[in-house]
Amino acid sequence: MDAAAEPLLPQPATAVDHLGRPVSRQTSGRWPAALFIIGVEISERFAYGGISGNLITYLTGPLGQSTASAAAAINAWSGVALLLPLLGAAVADSWLGRYRTVVCASLLYILGLGMLTLSSILAPQQPAQFGDHMDSALSSTSTIHLAFFYVSLYIVAFAQGGHKPCVQAFGADQFDENDPEEFALRSSFFNWWYFGTYAGSVVTVSILNYIQDNISWQFGFGIPCMVVKHILSLVRTWHASWSLRSSDDSHCMPTSSSSRLKDKAEMTCFPDEAKSLLKLFPIGAACLIYAVVFAQWMTLFTKQASTLDRWIGSLQVPAAALQSLISVSIVISIPIYDRILVPLARKYSQKPCGITALQRIGTGLVISVILMVVAALVEMRRLKIAREHGLVDKPEATIPMSFWWVVPQFILTGVADMFTMVGLQEFFYDQVPDSLRSLGLALYLSIFGIGSFISGFLVYAIDRVTSDGGDSWFSNNLNRGHLDYFYWLLAALSVVGLAAYLHFSQVYVSKKKGISAE
């Protein structure tokens, strides 16, 4: 046959949608699609944060749980919720694809949130007086209701496991890494993704928590359910106005119809994918101590602040409200980083992203060391003032020390997150094979799930060891405890983790030149 008469092989499409169909680069992906996906994530964070942020109040209030059992239950649920993305990502990358997994996760969200709303409606009301038979019936009803509540709660955790890694990977897919301009925009996407999730939740979650505390838990659980339902309808109709790009069709698939060539291609594909994932584990392991530090602001930092003078004029600032400083520092620092620091760094490094993801993570780890040193010094001062004023055995008394002393550690937490968390997101997305990018982001999330469990184990073990014959480091009377010792321990462990990270980042062989450690 004449070569000129042979049909030309079809050229690969530069962009495809979630069904593998070619789409125009001019009417697909990039910032219009990415901003929509960021909006979807803000809505999901609103639903998840609105449930998790005030969960201890619901457990210790309407459900009548003790503080200790409620805290243990929440820690376990949080740890599982951060590990489940591994399952959701595996399902997305090997079977459903990211778009379908997001839709299924949204349906699961609606089911879980709907069940939580029903659970709050059916919550048993304890009468003032009742006999033994009524007591037994109420106990049985409470047990059934509690089981129904936890089933609902873990359905939400499963939904988050499918949603969290896939939506972010799907958002990053809207930028072509082979296009220099879009590659630089993709690095900026991770910054604004993190900005959006925190900026959007600062106000919305606070409003939702107010509704839960002052109006009703039925509305508090029902509103997130309606929000997720509305967002799901928007996701399914978005293609009518702007096509969403997808790389789900980029799995390692042989093009030959020969079964022998197919088997050979699969044999060479999957070992390479496994090797690329294994390369990430040293970096992730070196960041586990940072994950332990990250777990402290929700618990010990807030408990520490609760003992201080928190009055501003006639207004007393709630200790938990100081957590919002983390979000505020992130919202402020990300635009500064993206619009000022990156362009300046780009002039000197000649790299599209200014600094590499590994360099960004390392900067955050250095800040986390400073953070724990500051926290330890502040706690030492708090204990000293308590001794000087004779308040050691008066745990309910306010320490004559302004809450402004703990503000720097909350702000440093946000700045460290801005560097480390966003750097980890970008690194784990870029360094895995294109077909496993949801799994890459799930691996990043698992670092913080494991870190949560490690933090809980450290607190439990240290409490058992130091409580023999005296007050524990975590004594209920913080004036007799030693949170400063624990903070110094975390600072020392952070230095060890930083040293390990510097070693592993230096020897790491990058998949892409733009993300190297050099």
C-alpha positions in Angstrom: 0.0 0.0 0.0 1.2 3.5 -0.9 2.5 5.3 2.2 0.7 8.4 1.1 -2.6 6.6 1.0 -2.3 5.3 4.6 -4.6 7.0 7.0 -3.0 9.3 9.5 -3.0 8.2 13.1 -5.2 10.4 15.3 -3.2 12.9 17.3 -3.7 12.9 21.1 -6.1 15.6 22.4 -4.5 18.4 24.3 -7.4 18.4 26.7 -10.2 16.0 27.5 -13.2 16.1 29.8 -14.2 13.5 32.5 -15.6 11.2 29.8 -12.3 11.3 27.7 -13.8 13.5 25.0 -11.6 16.2 23.4 -12.4 19.7 24.6 -11.2 23.1 23.4 -8.3 24.6 25.4 -10.0 28.0 25.0 -13.3 26.9 26.6 -12.1 24.5 29.2 -10.0 24.4 32.4 -7.8 27.2 33.7 -9.0 29.7 36.2 -12.8 29.7 35.4 -13.0 26.0 36.1 -10.5 26.1 38.9 -12.4 28.9 40.7 -15.6 27.0 40.5 -13.9 23.9 42.0 -12.5 26.0 44.8 -16.0 27.1 45.5 -17.1 23.5 45.7 -14.3 22.9 48.2 -15.3 25.9 50.3 -18.9 24.5 50.5 -17.6 21.1 51.5 -15.3 22.7 54.2 -18.3 24.6 55.4 -20.3 21.4 55.8 -17.4 19.4 57.4 -16.1 22.2 59.5 -19.6 23.1 60.7 -20.0 19.6 62.0 -16.5 18.9 63.4 -15.8 22.3 64.9 -18.7 22.2 67.4 -18.9 18.4 67.8 -17.6 18.3 71.3 -20.4 20.7 72.4 -23.1 18.4 70.9 -21.5 15.3 72.4 -21.2 16.8 75.9 -24.5 18.6 75.7 -27.5 17.0 74.0 -25.9 13.5 73.9 -24.7 13.7 77.6 -21.2 12.3 77.0 -18.3 13.0 79.4 -15.6 15.4 78.3 -13.0 12.6 78.2 -15.1 10.1 76.2 -16.2 12.9 73.8 -12.6 14.0 73.2 -11.5 10.4 72.6 -14.3 9.8 70.2 -13.6 13.0 68.2 -9.9 12.3 68.0 -10.6 8.8 66.7 -13.1 10.1 64.2 -10.8 12.8 63.0 -7.9 10.4 62.6 -10.1 8.0 60.6 -11.4 10.8 58.5 -7.9 11.9 57.5 -6.9 8.3 56.6 -10.0 7.4 54.6 -8.9 9.6 51.6 -6.4 6.8 50.8 -9.4 4.6 50.1 -11.3 7.3 48.2 -8.3 8.1 46.1 -7.7 4.4 45.3 -11.3 4.1 44.1 -11.0 7.3 42.0 -7.6 6.6 40.4 -8.3 2.9 39.6 -12.0 2.8 38.9 -14.5 5.7 39.0 -12.3 8.7 38.1 -12.1 11.9 40.1 -15.3 13.6 38.7 -17.5 10.5 39.4 -15.9 10.0 42.8 -16.7 13.6 43.8 -20.3 13.2 42.7 -20.6 9.9 44.7 -19.0 11.5 47.7 -21.4 14.4 47.5 -24.3 12.0 47.5 -22.8 10.2 50.5 -22.4 13.6 52.2 -26.1 14.3 51.7 -27.0 10.9 53.2 -24.7 11.4 56.2 -25.7 15.0 56.9 -29.4 14.1 56.5 -29.0 11.2 59.0 -27.3 13.6 61.4 -30.2 16.0 61.1 -32.7 13.2 61.7 -30.6 12.1 64.7 -30.8 15.6 66.2 -34.6 15.6 65.7 -35.0 12.1 67.3 -32.6 12.9 70.2 -34.2 11.5 73.4 -35.4 14.0 76.0 -34.6 13.2 79.6 -37.6 13.7 81.9 -37.1 15.3 85.3 -38.3 12.1 87.1 -39.0 8.6 85.9 -39.2 5.1 87.3 -37.0 2.1 86.7 -38.9 0.9 83.7 -38.8 4.4 82.1 -35.1 4.6 83.0 -34.4 1.3 81.2 -36.4 2.2 78.2 -34.6 5.6 77.9 -31.2 3.9 78.3 -32.1 1.5 75.5 -33.4 4.4 73.3 -30.3 6.4 74.0 -28.0 3.6 73.0 -29.8 3.1 69.7 -29.8 6.8 69.1 -26.1 7.1 69.9 -25.3 4.2 67.5 -27.4 5.9 64.8 -25.6 9.2 65.4 -22.1 7.6 65.1 -23.1 5.7 62.0 -24.2 9.0 60.5 -21.0 10.7 61.6 -18.7 8.0 60.0 -20.7 8.2 56.8 -19.7 11.9 56.7 -16.1 10.7 57.3 -16.3 8.3 54.3 -17.8 11.1 52.2 -14.9 13.4 53.1 -12.5 10.6 52.3 -13.8 10.5 48.7 -14.2 14.2 48.3 -11.1 15.7 49.8 -8.3 14.3 47.6 -10.3 14.1 44.4 -11.6 17.7 44.3 -8.2 19.2 44.8 -6.6 16.9 42.2 -9.4 17.7 39.9 -8.8 21.4 40.4 -5.1 21.1 39.6 -6.0 19.1 36.5 -7.4 22.3 35.0 -3.9 23.5 34.3 -1.7 21.8 31.7 1.8 21.1 33.2 3.3 21.0 29.7 2.3 24.6 29.1 4.8 26.9 30.8 2.2 29.6 31.5 -0.4 27.1 32.9 2.3 25.3 34.9 3.0 28.6 36.8 -0.7 29.2 37.2 -1.1 25.7 38.7 1.4 26.5 41.5 -0.6 29.6 42.2 -3.7 27.5 42.3 -2.5 25.6 45.4 -2.0 28.9 47.2 -5.5 30.2 46.4 -7.1 26.9 47.1 -5.8 27.1 50.6 -6.7 30.7 50.8 -10.3 30.0 49.7 -10.8 27.1 52.2 -9.8 29.2 55.1 -11.3 32.6 54.1 -14.6 31.0 53.3 -14.9 29.1 56.5 -13.9 31.9 58.9 -17.3 33.5 58.7 -19.6 30.7 57.5 -18.6 28.2 60.2 -18.8 30.8 62.9 -22.4 31.6 61.8 -23.3 27.9 61.7 -21.8 27.3 65.2 -23.9 30.2 66.5 -27.0 28.6 65.0 -26.2 25.3 66.6 -25.6 26.8 70.0 -28.4 29.4 70.1 -31.2 28.3 67.7 -31.2 24.5 67.2 -29.0 21.6 66.2 -31.6 20.5 63.6 -30.9 23.7 61.6 -27.2 23.4 62.5 -27.0 20.0 60.8 -29.7 20.6 58.2 -28.1 23.7 56.6 -24.9 21.9 55.6 -27.0 19.1 54.1 -28.9 21.6 51.9 -25.6 23.4 50.9 -24.0 20.1 49.7 -27.2 19.2 47.8 -27.2 22.5 46.0 -23.5 22.3 45.2 -24.0 18.8 43.8 -26.6 20.2 41.3 -24.2 22.9 40.3 -21.4 20.4 39.6 -23.6 18.3 37.4 -24.7 21.2 35.3 -21.4 23.1 35.1 -20.4 21.5 31.8 -23.1 23.4 30.0 -21.2 26.7 30.5 -17.5 25.6 30.9 -15.9 22.3 30.3 -13.9 20.8 33.2 -10.7 19.1 32.1 -9.7 15.7 33.4 -6.6 13.5 33.4 -8.5 10.4 34.5 -7.9 8.9 31.2 -4.1 9.1 31.7 -3.8 5.7 33.4 -0.9 3.6 32.1 -2.8 1.8 29.3 -1.1 0.1 26.3 -2.2 1.3 22.9 -1.5 -2.1 21.2 -4.3 -4.6 20.8 -1.9 -7.5 21.3 -2.5 -9.1 24.6 1.2 -9.9 24.9 2.1 -6.3 24.5 -0.6 -5.4 26.9 0.7 -7.7 29.6 4.2 -6.4 29.0 3.1 -2.8 29.3 1.2 -3.5 32.5 4.2 -5.2 34.0 6.4 -2.2 33.3 3.7 0.4 34.3 2.7 -0.7 37.8 6.2 -1.3 39.3 7.1 2.2 38.1 4.0 3.6 39.8 4.8 1.7 43.0 8.4 3.0 43.0 7.2 6.6 42.5 4.9 6.3 45.6 7.6 4.6 47.7 10.0 7.6 47.0 7.5 9.9 48.8 7.5 8.0 52.1 10.8 9.4 53.5 9.6 13.0 52.9 6.2 12.2 54.4 7.7 10.4 57.5 10.0 13.4 58.1 6.9 15.6 58.3 5.1 13.5 60.9 6.4 15.6 63.8 5.1 18.7 62.1 1.7 16.9 62.0 2.0 16.4 65.8 2.7 20.1 66.3 -0.3 20.9 64.0 -2.6 18.9 66.4 -1.8 21.2 69.4 -3.6 24.4 68.4 -7.1 22.7 68.7 -6.4 21.4 72.2 -3.5 22.6 74.4 -3.0 26.0 72.9 -6.7 26.8 73.5 -6.6 25.3 77.0 -3.5 27.4 77.8 -5.2 30.6 76.6 -8.3 29.8 78.7 -6.3 30.6 81.9 -5.2 34.1 80.8 -6.8 37.5 81.1 -8.8 37.7 77.9 -10.6 41.0 78.5 -10.6 43.8 76.0 -12.4 46.6 77.7 -15.8 45.2 78.7 -15.6 42.2 76.2 -14.1 38.9 77.2 -12.6 37.1 74.2 -13.5 33.3 74.2 -10.3 31.2 74.2 -11.5 29.1 71.2 -11.9 32.4 69.2 -8.2 32.7 69.2 -8.1 29.8 66.7 -9.5 32.2 64.1 -6.1 34.0 64.2 -4.7 30.9 62.4 -7.1 31.5 59.5 -6.6 35.2 59.5 -2.8 34.8 59.3 -3.2 32.3 56.4 -5.6 34.7 54.6 -3.1 37.5 55.0 0.1 35.6 54.2 -1.0 33.8 51.1 -1.6 36.9 49.0 1.7 38.3 50.2 3.5 35.1 49.3 1.8 34.6 45.9 1.9 38.3 44.7 5.1 39.6 46.3 7.5 36.8 47.5 7.1 34.5 44.5 7.7 37.2 41.8 10.8 38.3 43.8 12.1 34.7 44.2 11.4 34.1 40.5 13.8 36.8 39.4 16.7 35.1 41.3 15.9 31.4 40.9 14.5 31.6 37.3 12.0 29.0 38.3 8.3 29.4 37.4 7.2 28.9 41.0 9.9 31.0 42.6 10.9 28.4 45.1 10.4 24.7 44.9 7.8 22.8 46.8 10.5 21.1 48.9 12.1 24.4 49.8 8.6 25.7 50.8 8.0 22.7 53.0 11.4 23.1 54.7 10.7 26.8 55.4 7.5 25.8 57.2 9.3 23.2 59.2 11.8 25.8 60.4 8.9 28.1 61.4 7.3 25.2 63.3 10.5 24.8 65.4 10.3 28.6 66.3 6.6 28.2 67.0 7.2 25.5 69.7 10.0 27.4 71.3 7.8 30.5 71.5 4.9 28.4 73.0 7.3 26.9 75.6 8.7 30.3 76.6 5.2 31.7 77.0 4.1 28.8 79.1 7.1 29.2 81.3 6.2 32.8 81.9 2.6 31.8 82.6 3.7 29.3 85.3 6.1 31.8 86.8 3.3 34.5 87.2 1.0 31.9 88.7 3.6 31.1 91.3 4.4 34.7 92.1 0.7 35.5 92.7 0.0 32.4 94.7 -2.4 30.9 92.1 -0.8 27.5 91.8 -3.6 25.8 93.7 -6.3 28.0 92.2 -7.0 26.5 88.8 -10.2 28.5 88.3 -8.5 31.8 88.9 -7.4 34.0 86.0 -3.7 34.4 85.6 -2.8 38.1 85.6 -1.2 37.8 82.2 -2.7 39.1 79.0 -3.9 36.7 76.3 -1.8 38.7 73.8 1.2 36.6 74.9 -0.3 33.5 73.2 -1.3 35.4 70.0 2.2 34.9 68.3 2.0 31.1 68.6 -1.4 31.1 66.9 -0.1 33.4 64.1 3.0 31.4 63.6 0.8 28.3 63.3 -1.0 29.9 60.4 2.2 31.0 58.7 3.8 27.6 59.1 0.7 26.0 57.6 0.8 28.4 54.7 4.3 27.1 53.8 4.2 23.5 54.8 0.6 22.4 54.1 0.5 24.1 50.7 4.0 22.8 49.8 3.0 19.3 50.7 -0.2 19.5 48.6 1.8 20.7 45.6 4.6 18.2 46.1 2.4 15.1 46.5 0.3 16.1 43.6 3.3 16.7 41.2 5.5 13.8 42.2 3.1 10.9 41.7 2.1 9.5 38.2 -0.6 11.4 36.5 -3.1 8.5 37.0 -2.5 8.5 40.8 -2.7 12.1 41.7 -5.8 11.7 43.9 -3.8 9.0 45.8 -0.9 11.4 46.1 -3.0 14.0 47.8 -4.5 11.3 50.0 -1.0 10.4 51.1 -0.5 14.0 52.1 -3.7 14.0 54.2 -2.7 10.7 55.8 0.4 12.4 57.3 -1.9 14.5 59.5 -4.2 11.5 60.3 -1.2 9.6 61.5 0.1 12.7 63.3 -3.2 13.0 65.1 -2.9 9.4 66.4 0.8 10.0 67.4 -0.2 13.1 69.3 -2.9 11.3 71.2 -0.4 8.4 72.0 2.2 10.9 73.2 -0.2 12.7 75.5 -1.5 9.4 76.9 1.9 7.9 77.5 3.4 11.0 79.0 0.4 11.4 81.2 0.7 7.9 82.5 4.4 8.2 83.1 4.5 11.6 84.7 1.4 11.1 86.9 3.1 8.5 89.2 3.7 10.2 92.6 2.9 13.7 91.4 1.0 15.9 89.0 1.1 15.0 85.3 2.4 17.3 82.7 -1.2 17.5 81.6 -2.7 18.0 85.0 -6.3 19.3 85.1 -4.8 22.1 87.1 -2.5 23.6 84.4 -0.7 25.6 87.1 0.6 22.4 88.5 1.2 20.8 85.1 4.1 21.3 82.7 2.9 22.0 79.2 6.2 23.8 78.8 8.0 20.5 79.1 5.8 19.0 76.4 6.3 22.0 74.2 10.1 21.8 74.6 9.9 18.1 73.8 8.0 18.9 70.6 10.5 21.6 69.7 13.4 19.1 70.1 11.5 16.5 68.0 10.8 19.1 65.4 14.6 19.8 65.1 15.1 16.1 64.6 12.4 16.0 62.0 13.8 19.0 60.2 17.2 17.4 60.1 15.7 14.2 58.6 13.7 16.3 56.1 16.8 18.2 55.0 18.6 14.9 54.4 15.8 13.2 52.5 15.0 16.3 50.4 18.7 16.6 49.3 18.8 13.0 48.1 15.3 13.0 46.6 15.3 12.5 42.8 12.5 14.7 41.4 10.0 13.5 38.9 9.9 17.0 37.4 12.7 19.5 37.1 10.5 22.3 38.5 10.0 20.6 41.8 13.5 19.5 42.6 15.2 20.1 45.9 18.0 22.0 44.3 
